[in-house]
Amino acid sequence: MLPANRICFGDVQAHAKTAPYTFHRPSAALLESLEPGDLVKVWFEYEPRWWNVYSGERMWVIIKARDGDGLTGELDNIPFDATGLKPGDKVQFRIENVLSAERQDPEGDATEPYWAFCTTSQAVLDGAPVDFLARSEPLERQAGDKGPDSGWSILAAGETGEQVYEAGLARSVPLGRVLNNDDRWLHLIDEPPGQAFEWSDEASEFVRLAPFEPGKEAEASGDD
């Protein structure tokens, strides 16, 4: 029997809105097609959180019945945490609690275009608006790399690449991490190497700077 006072479920669709470029969520087409017999990964959350080792777990559940957006299933995982849950337990949840399914999503992963890595600063990751963008030729992928390189370098106002590197504040992260904080430059993401852009308060948009030779660092103009 589920310890209902300690189990709730995460809202995948609501959470995806807070990190739309990095948090995978199943497509509406996949969710609509789910039926009894399907194996789905469900986002469990534990309350009170201070009682448990983990704040939640992502576990597989076999769907046994569906009534609209309401689902009844059977747990198909051994939990890491001591919640009282065990394989075979009956679980009642909703479609918005589904993280993924064993079957392939017909629309793929909406975050995939933003998996490529970029170089940025800690300030940008901390929420400072993007002020300068430059794209060089992407580096060849090496053993141990977590993903392909995009060639993009992204800085906040008042920063230069040299200053960021010397201060140890350069970061290599997926493009999606930057876009989650500031996606005003999304329309530029497919620009070719050799292009640079700087935010203009006057124009309220990114303006194109003089092209540079890929392989050589582009510099922000420094204009306010």
C-alpha positions as CSV (number, residue, x, y, z in Angstrom):
1,M,0.0,0.0,0.0
2,L,1.3,3.4,-0.9
3,P,2.2,5.8,2.0
4,A,0.0,8.5,0.4
5,N,1.0,11.1,3.0
6,R,4.6,11.0,1.8
7,I,4.2,10.5,-2.0
8,C,3.2,13.1,-4.6
9,F,4.1,13.6,-8.2
10,G,6.1,16.2,-10.1
11,D,4.4,18.2,-12.8
12,V,6.7,17.6,-15.8
13,Q,5.0,20.1,-18.1
14,A,5.0,22.9,-15.5
15,H,8.7,22.3,-14.7
16,A,9.6,22.2,-18.4
17,K,8.4,25.8,-18.7
18,T,11.1,26.9,-16.2
19,A,13.9,25.2,-18.3
20,P,12.4,24.8,-21.8
21,Y,15.7,24.4,-23.6
22,T,17.2,21.7,-21.4
23,F,14.4,19.8,-19.6
24,H,13.1,17.0,-21.7
25,R,9.3,16.6,-21.7
26,P,7.3,14.1,-23.8
27,S,5.3,15.5,-26.7
28,A,1.6,15.9,-26.7
29,A,1.4,13.2,-29.4
30,L,3.1,10.7,-27.2
31,L,1.1,11.5,-24.1
32,E,-2.2,11.2,-26.1
33,S,-1.2,7.8,-27.4
34,L,-0.4,6.2,-24.1
35,E,-2.5,3.2,-23.2
36,P,-2.6,0.2,-20.9
37,G,0.5,-2.0,-21.3
38,D,2.8,1.0,-22.0
39,L,5.9,1.4,-19.7
40,V,6.3,5.0,-18.6
41,K,8.8,6.9,-16.4
42,V,7.0,8.8,-13.7
43,W,8.3,11.7,-11.5
44,F,7.7,10.8,-7.9
45,E,8.3,13.4,-5.2
46,Y,8.6,12.6,-1.5
47,E,7.1,14.6,1.4
48,P,8.3,15.6,3.9
49,R,11.6,16.0,2.1
50,W,13.7,16.2,5.2
51,W,12.6,12.6,6.1
52,N,14.0,11.1,2.9
53,V,17.5,10.7,1.4
54,Y,16.1,11.9,-2.0
55,S,13.6,14.6,-2.7
56,G,12.1,12.3,-5.4
57,E,12.9,9.6,-7.9
58,R,12.1,8.9,-11.6
59,M,10.7,5.4,-11.7
60,W,9.1,3.1,-14.3
61,V,5.4,2.3,-14.1
62,I,3.4,-0.1,-16.2
63,I,0.1,1.5,-17.2
64,K,-2.9,-0.7,-16.3
65,A,-5.8,1.7,-16.9
66,R,-6.5,5.1,-18.3
67,D,-9.4,7.4,-17.8
68,G,-8.8,10.7,-19.7
69,D,-5.6,12.2,-18.2
70,G,-5.8,9.9,-15.1
71,L,-3.6,6.8,-15.1
72,T,-3.4,3.8,-12.9
73,G,-0.3,1.7,-13.0
74,E,2.0,-0.8,-11.4
75,L,5.4,0.2,-10.1
76,D,8.2,-1.6,-12.1
77,N,11.1,-0.2,-10.1
78,I,12.9,-0.8,-6.8
79,P,13.0,2.6,-5.1
80,F,16.3,3.9,-3.7
81,D,14.6,5.6,-0.9
82,A,12.9,4.0,2.1
83,T,9.4,5.2,1.1
84,G,7.5,1.9,1.6
85,L,7.1,1.6,-2.1
86,K,7.9,-1.7,-3.7
87,P,7.6,-3.3,-7.2
88,G,4.0,-4.2,-8.0
89,D,2.4,-1.5,-5.9
90,K,-0.6,0.2,-7.4
91,V,0.1,3.8,-8.5
92,Q,-2.4,6.5,-9.5
93,F,-1.0,9.5,-11.3
94,R,-1.8,11.9,-14.1
95,I,-0.5,12.4,-17.6
96,E,1.5,15.5,-16.6
97,N,3.6,13.3,-14.2
98,V,5.0,11.3,-17.1
99,L,8.6,12.1,-18.0
100,S,9.1,9.6,-20.8
101,A,8.0,6.3,-22.2
102,E,9.7,3.2,-23.4
103,R,8.3,3.6,-26.8
104,Q,9.9,6.2,-29.1
105,D,8.4,9.7,-29.0
106,P,7.1,10.5,-32.6
107,E,8.3,14.1,-32.3
108,G,11.7,13.3,-30.8
109,D,13.3,15.5,-28.1
110,A,12.6,19.2,-28.4
111,T,15.8,20.0,-26.5
112,E,18.1,18.2,-28.9
113,P,18.9,21.3,-31.1
114,Y,20.4,22.9,-27.9
115,W,22.7,20.1,-26.8
116,A,25.8,21.5,-28.5
117,F,28.2,23.2,-26.1
118,C,29.2,26.9,-26.0
119,T,31.7,28.9,-24.0
120,T,30.2,31.4,-21.7
121,S,30.8,33.1,-18.4
122,Q,29.7,32.4,-14.9
123,A,27.9,35.8,-14.9
124,V,25.7,34.7,-17.8
125,L,24.9,31.4,-16.0
126,D,24.0,33.4,-12.9
127,G,21.4,35.3,-14.9
128,A,23.2,38.3,-16.4
129,P,21.7,39.2,-19.8
130,V,23.6,38.1,-22.8
131,D,25.4,41.2,-24.3
132,F,27.8,39.8,-26.9
133,L,27.9,36.7,-29.2
134,A,30.5,35.5,-31.6
135,R,30.7,32.2,-33.5
136,S,33.9,30.5,-34.5
137,E,34.4,27.2,-36.3
138,P,33.2,24.5,-33.9
139,L,36.0,22.4,-32.4
140,E,36.3,18.8,-33.3
141,R,34.8,16.5,-30.8
142,Q,37.3,14.8,-28.6
143,A,37.1,11.6,-26.4
144,G,35.5,12.5,-23.1
145,D,33.6,15.5,-24.5
146,K,30.0,15.5,-23.2
147,G,28.6,16.9,-26.5
148,P,29.6,18.6,-29.8
149,D,30.9,22.1,-29.9
150,S,28.7,24.9,-31.4
151,G,31.5,27.4,-31.8
152,W,29.5,30.1,-29.9
153,S,31.1,32.3,-27.3
154,I,28.7,34.3,-25.2
155,L,29.4,37.1,-22.7
156,A,27.6,39.5,-20.4
157,A,28.0,43.3,-20.6
158,G,31.4,44.6,-19.6
159,E,33.1,41.2,-20.1
160,T,35.8,40.2,-22.5
161,G,36.9,36.6,-23.3
162,E,40.4,37.3,-22.0
163,Q,39.1,38.7,-18.7
164,V,36.7,35.8,-18.2
165,Y,39.4,33.2,-18.9
166,E,42.0,34.9,-16.7
167,A,39.6,35.1,-13.8
168,G,38.7,31.4,-14.1
169,L,35.1,32.2,-14.9
170,A,34.8,30.6,-18.3
171,R,32.3,27.8,-18.5
172,S,31.6,25.2,-21.2
173,V,27.9,24.4,-21.1
174,P,25.1,23.3,-23.5
175,L,23.5,26.2,-25.5
176,G,20.2,25.4,-23.7
177,R,21.7,26.4,-20.3
178,V,22.2,29.9,-21.7
179,L,18.9,30.0,-23.5
180,N,17.0,29.1,-20.4
181,N,18.2,32.4,-18.9
182,D,18.0,34.6,-22.0
183,D,16.7,33.5,-25.4
184,R,16.6,36.9,-27.1
185,W,19.3,35.6,-29.4
186,L,17.6,32.3,-30.4
187,H,17.0,33.5,-33.9
188,L,20.8,33.9,-34.4
189,I,21.7,30.3,-33.3
190,D,22.2,29.0,-36.9
191,E,24.4,32.0,-38.0
192,P,27.6,30.8,-39.7
193,P,31.1,31.0,-38.1
194,G,32.7,34.5,-38.5
195,Q,29.6,36.4,-37.2
196,A,29.4,38.5,-34.1
197,F,26.5,40.4,-32.5
198,E,26.1,42.8,-29.6
199,W,23.0,43.9,-27.8
200,S,21.8,47.5,-28.5
201,D,19.6,49.1,-25.9
202,E,18.7,51.8,-28.5
203,A,17.5,49.2,-31.1
204,S,16.3,46.7,-28.5
205,E,17.9,43.9,-30.5
206,F,21.2,42.3,-31.3
207,V,23.1,44.2,-34.0
208,R,25.5,42.5,-36.3
209,L,29.2,43.5,-35.9
210,A,31.9,43.4,-38.5
211,P,32.6,39.8,-39.6
212,F,35.8,38.3,-38.3
213,E,38.0,35.5,-39.5
214,P,36.9,32.3,-37.8
215,G,39.7,31.1,-35.6
216,K,40.5,34.6,-34.4
217,E,38.7,36.0,-31.4
218,A,36.0,38.6,-32.1
219,E,35.9,41.6,-29.8
220,A,32.9,43.5,-28.4
221,S,32.8,47.1,-29.5
222,G,32.5,48.3,-25.9
223,D,29.8,50.9,-26.8
224,D,27.0,51.4,-24.4
